[in-house]
Amino acid sequence: AAGTDVQLVPDFSASLWNRIAITDRLDIALGVIHQGEQFASISNAVVLPAYTRVDAGIFYALSDRVDLQLNIENVFDETYWYTAHGDNNISPGSPTAARLTLSASF
């Protein structure tokens, strides 16, 4: 509608992800994601609040060709609203979640 803000576009958003090598085989990483307030729909009647989420990762080279990776999303179990499909179909963000990956290159 004319004169309203675009839905799901915050005034401010930022993300930072940094990975550092601890040893030749071990890396750690930390990421911070921030989303400012945003409207759930073009009506501008419902506001999704701003949130900041912290993610982390540990990377370990088991060999030259095999890597093990642990990612943790939402380390501090922040409650947040991730997205919306209108004013009354609002999706919460994921609680703390971990993903373990074993990868091999050939």
N, C-alpha and C positions, 0 to 999 in steps of 0.2 A: 504494500500500500504506500501511497505517496507520503513522504515525510516521516517514515519509520526507518529504524535501523535494520540492516540485513540480519537475518537469523543466523545463529551459531558462528558469529564472527566477533570475537572479543576485541575490545579496544587495544589490549596489550596481551601478547603471549611471548614466552621465551623458553628456550631449552638449552641446557649445557650438559655435555657428556664428556667425561675425561677418563682416559685409560692410561695406566702407568705400569711399566714393567718393574716387578719386584726382584725377579731373578730371570735367568735365561728362559725358564719354562713357565713362570708364574706371573700373570698380570691381574690387576684389580681395576675395577671401574666404578664410577659413581656418576649418576645423572640426576638432574633436577629439571622438572617440567612445571611451568606456571601458565595457567590460563586465567585471564581476567573474566569479569562478569560478561555474560552474553545472553541475548534473548533466545528463548526456546522456539519462537516462531515469528513470522512477519507481523503478527498482531502487536508485538512488544508488550504483551500483558504479563508474561512469566519470564523471570530472570533466573538463569542458572548461575549460582554463586561462583566466585573465583576460587581456584584451588591451586595448591602446590603439591606435587608428588615427587618422591625420591625413589630412584631405581638403582640397583647395584648389580655388579657382575664379577665373577671370578673365572679366570681362564687359565687352564693348565695344559701344557703340551706333554702328553704321555710319551710321545716319540716324535720323530720328524714328520710323520704322516698321520698321527692320531691325536686329536685334541678333545679335551673335556671342558665343558662350559656350564656354569651355573648362573642363571639370571634370576634376580628377585625384583619383581615389580611391586611398587607401592610398599616400600620397606616399613614405613611407619603406620600402615593400615589406615591411611587418610580416607574419610568418607567424602565422596565427591560425585557430582552428576556429570557424566562424560558427554552425553549428547541427548538430543531430543528429536522427536518426529511429531511436532505440534506441541500445543500447550499442555496436553495431558498424557503424553506418551514419552516419558522422560526416563532415560537409561542411567542407572548408577554405574560408577566406575568399579573396576575389579578390586576386591579386597587384596591383601597381600597374596601374591602368587609366585611360585617358583617353577622354573623350567630347567631341566638338566639335559644337556645335549652332548652326545658323543659323535664326533665327525671324523671321517677318514678321507684322505686324498689319495688318488691312484695315479 
